[in-house]
């Protein structure tokens, strides 16, 4: 058996105990860790074809895995004008005006990362942006990727001049006279205008995806739970995989939307397990609600605007039936549930499915932004994975609750934001992720946010809910052993052990002793996927 890779002079970190293993070296064969030992014994396993890397005391962790991201749609949505750094309307208008000056006549302006907090107490609408977009077809994604602003010219080109009815909870927001304000809520409404904009070619899509995945590997990611399989996603993954250009291991969950009939549901079941060497389809993604920021979450009591009162599925009982059918078929599910009513209904659906079909399937709930006390213990009781994105709390809310999310919810619900600590202490398996492109994907930033809960743009600000912070070890577990458990792969992933996958992240120092505010700057020296380096710093 050949040994293509040997790592020497390493500190091998066990994410379960937080201790450094007694070994200083490891060897890789057939994509697995084949030996652990001291430098001399492991070096003896190398031959002339082996890549031998002296890590000079660097720290090796199991490969870091993002528990929730959107590689293909993220690679598309992050093209164009980045508005994420704009803190007020004046900054947005200035950025748009600069971009407009660069456009050819008739060209579309695409923007992303727009924070609704810039609108303050004003409605989120294109008229707040002033005349800068007059005559310019523009689509501006809000940061949540569940809503966008379309300029009057974009709406005109798309033939959107009033309200529409959709089969899911989506809306073309209109004024009292029935005229669109420019705000589009949820995919079905957004797609009406997106279809009128120029579309990238297949070659451009492939290049953008490949570039995004390479950057993820350079940030230390070896894997991700991809929460979509839209359009050409699966074909692009397959193409990169077959070409040896897939630098991140992907577990893909295609969507199941309201109105899915029996044939479509059977197709989703039949799709399970398909894939390639480094990606496979496993699980199904569903939506129970939208987002709090745009008023489409499902809350047990309305927000301050009287919104967020309905489920994404017009008939929530139909969602429950689909969960039951997928459970009987042995298919794990991942449900987007942000509001307290959405989370409760998703848990109820799993409980009903288990009552009829046993506990053999591992389901997940994604986001869980606000939940009451009586919901916490049910995750552990039902074995439901809690998939959390703490950087959303860090970067899009404020400790003083003056942000849009908190003002919509009110003090009581805003004070129970992203209850990572409470869910962890209740016995739930908490998995951490970025939800990229909603928040940046570098995993060290995600782990840091789980620890400090401060806005990454200004770490001097007060943390939002510091009592909900995780420890350094728990944050590491959230992207290693817990991610493996969420995927049903704890027998082969998430730890440094003989027989486990050789998916490894090498850092310049110990992430457990590095202060949380400094963790995002900790250098990634090497990323190894399936036993081969996908990123290597010039210093090693």
Number of C-alpha atoms within 10 A of each C-alpha: 7 12 22 20 25 26 21 23 18 23 24 25 22 21 24 15 10 14 13 17 17 12 18 21 26 27 25 28 19 15 19 20 24 20 20 22 16 16 18 11 13 21 19 9 18 18 13 8 10 16 14 17 15 14 22 13 15 21 21 28 26 29 28 29 30 29 29 27 24 23 28 27 20 18 20 18 22 19 12 14 19 19 20 16 13 18 15 14 18 14 14 20 18 14 18 22 14 12 15 18 9 10 12 8 10 10 14 19 21 20 24 24 23 24 24 24 20 18 18 13 9 10 12 22 20 20 15 13 18 11 12 16 20 13 13 19 22 26 22 26 26 25 21 25 23 21 25 29 25 27 26 22 17 23 23 14 13 18 12 18 15 15 15 11 11 12 12 19 22 21 20 24 20 17 11 7 7 12 14 22 23 24 24 27 24 23 18 18 25 23 13 16 23 18 11 16 19 9 11 11 9 11 9 12 19 21 15 19 22 21 12 20 23 17 17 25 27 22 23 29 32 27 26 25 26 25 28 24 21 13 10 13 20 20 13 20 26 20 15 18 19 13 9 11 15 24 28 27 23 26 22 29 25 23 20 20 17 20 14 14 12 11 9 12 17 14 11 20 18 12 17 19 14 12 19 16 13 20 23 20 22 24 28 26 23 27 22 28 28 29 23 23 24 23 22 25 27 27 25 15 14 16 21 13 10 10 17 26 19 22 24 26 19 16 13 17 12 14 25 19 14 21 26 22 18 20 23 17 14 16 21 23 26 26 26 24 30 26 29 21 24 29 27 19 19 27 23 15 20 24 21 16 22 18 11 12 16 12 15 13 20 21 26 27 25 27 24 23 24 23 24 14 11 8 13 20 16 18 22 17 12 17 19 24 23 26 27 25 29 31 29 23 22 26 18 19 24 22 20 13 17 14 17 21 23 24 17 23 23 14 12 11 18 23 17 18 20 28 24 28 19 18 23 20 14 15 15 23 23 27 31 31 29 25 26 23 22 23 22 16 24 21 23 25 24 28 31 28 28 31 25 27 33 27 22 17 10 10 13 10 13 16 22 25 22 15 13 22 23 24 17 22 19 25 25 30 27 31 29 27 27 29 30 21 20 23 20 14 14 16 13 17 24 30 25 24 19 16 17 21 25 31 29 26 26 25 21 16 18 19 24 18 10 15 15 21 17 12 23 21 11 16 16 23 23 26 31 25 25 24 22 17 17 21 22 15 11 7 7 11
